[in-house]
Amino acid sequence: MSDRRRLPGRRLTQTASFVHDGHPYVASWSRFEDGTLGEIFLAAGKANSTLDVLAGDAAMAVSLALQHGCPQGRSSQVIRRQARPRQWTGIRITAHQQARHQA
């Protein structure tokens, strides 16, 4: 396992909201000082609902992968690759949007 790259204690965080498959999501993300994505937070639906917990857990897993050296574009490629956007998950949409923004 690689060493974990840590984000600065104070950092700019951006937030966006979207609706997917009838469920509201709020995504927040922060970047390392070099501009690469470093963490994602994702909330969905009603607080503490199953959807909310799964979205938050998925965001944590992606954040840890990014901090341990997984390239940002790679994480958006491997997350539940579905051909149709309706089948995408909230974390897949967030990772995909951030990968497009970084390119």
C-alpha positions as CSV (number, residue, x, y, z in Angstrom):
1,M,0.0,0.0,0.0
2,S,1.3,3.5,-0.8
3,D,1.6,6.3,1.7
4,R,-1.5,8.4,2.1
5,R,-1.3,11.8,0.7
6,R,-2.9,14.2,3.1
7,L,-4.9,17.3,2.2
8,P,-4.1,20.6,3.9
9,G,-6.0,21.4,7.1
10,R,-7.6,24.4,5.4
11,R,-8.7,23.9,1.8
12,L,-11.3,25.2,-0.7
13,T,-14.3,22.9,-0.9
14,Q,-16.8,23.1,-3.7
15,T,-20.4,21.8,-3.5
16,A,-23.0,21.0,-6.1
17,S,-26.4,19.3,-5.9
18,F,-28.2,17.2,-8.5
19,V,-31.1,14.8,-8.8
20,H,-30.6,11.3,-10.1
21,D,-33.3,8.7,-10.5
22,G,-35.6,10.9,-8.4
23,H,-33.2,11.2,-5.5
24,P,-31.6,14.5,-4.4
25,Y,-27.8,14.4,-3.9
26,V,-25.3,16.9,-2.5
27,A,-21.7,16.4,-3.5
28,S,-18.7,18.2,-2.0
29,W,-15.1,17.9,-3.1
30,S,-11.7,19.3,-2.3
31,R,-8.5,19.2,-4.2
32,F,-4.8,18.9,-3.3
33,E,-2.6,22.0,-3.7
34,D,-1.7,20.9,-7.2
35,G,-5.3,20.8,-8.3
36,T,-5.9,17.1,-8.3
37,L,-9.0,15.7,-6.7
38,G,-8.4,14.7,-3.1
39,E,-11.7,13.9,-1.5
40,I,-15.4,13.6,-2.1
41,F,-18.3,13.8,0.2
42,L,-21.7,12.6,-1.0
43,A,-25.1,12.8,0.8
44,A,-28.3,11.4,-0.8
45,G,-32.0,11.4,0.0
46,K,-33.1,11.5,3.6
47,A,-30.3,11.8,6.2
48,N,-29.2,8.4,7.5
49,S,-31.3,6.5,5.0
50,T,-29.8,3.4,3.4
51,L,-29.2,5.5,0.2
52,D,-27.4,8.2,2.2
53,V,-25.2,5.8,4.0
54,L,-24.2,3.9,0.9
55,A,-23.5,7.2,-1.0
56,G,-21.3,8.4,1.9
57,D,-19.5,5.1,2.2
58,A,-18.8,5.1,-1.5
59,A,-17.4,8.6,-1.4
60,M,-15.2,7.7,1.5
61,A,-13.8,4.7,-0.4
62,V,-13.1,6.9,-3.5
63,S,-11.5,9.5,-1.3
64,L,-9.1,7.0,0.3
65,A,-8.2,5.6,-3.1
66,L,-7.4,9.1,-4.4
67,Q,-5.3,9.8,-1.3
68,H,-3.4,6.6,-1.8
69,G,-2.5,7.3,-5.4
70,C,-5.3,6.0,-7.5
71,P,-5.5,8.4,-10.5
72,Q,-8.7,10.4,-10.6
73,G,-9.7,9.2,-14.1
74,R,-9.2,5.6,-13.2
75,S,-11.6,5.8,-10.2
76,S,-14.3,7.1,-12.5
77,Q,-13.7,4.3,-15.0
78,V,-14.0,1.4,-12.6
79,I,-17.0,2.4,-10.5
80,R,-19.9,0.2,-11.6
81,R,-19.4,0.7,-15.3
82,Q,-22.9,0.8,-16.7
83,A,-23.8,1.8,-20.3
84,R,-26.9,3.7,-19.5
85,P,-26.7,6.9,-17.3
86,R,-29.9,5.9,-15.5
87,Q,-28.1,3.0,-14.0
88,W,-25.2,5.1,-12.8
89,T,-24.9,5.7,-9.1
90,G,-24.4,9.1,-7.4
91,I,-20.7,8.5,-6.7
92,R,-20.2,7.5,-10.4
93,I,-21.8,10.7,-11.6
94,T,-19.7,12.8,-9.2
95,A,-16.5,11.0,-10.1
96,H,-17.3,11.3,-13.8
97,Q,-18.0,15.0,-13.6
98,Q,-14.8,15.7,-11.7
99,A,-12.8,13.7,-14.2
100,R,-14.2,15.7,-17.0
101,H,-13.5,18.9,-15.1
102,Q,-9.9,17.9,-14.5
103,A,-9.2,17.0,-18.2
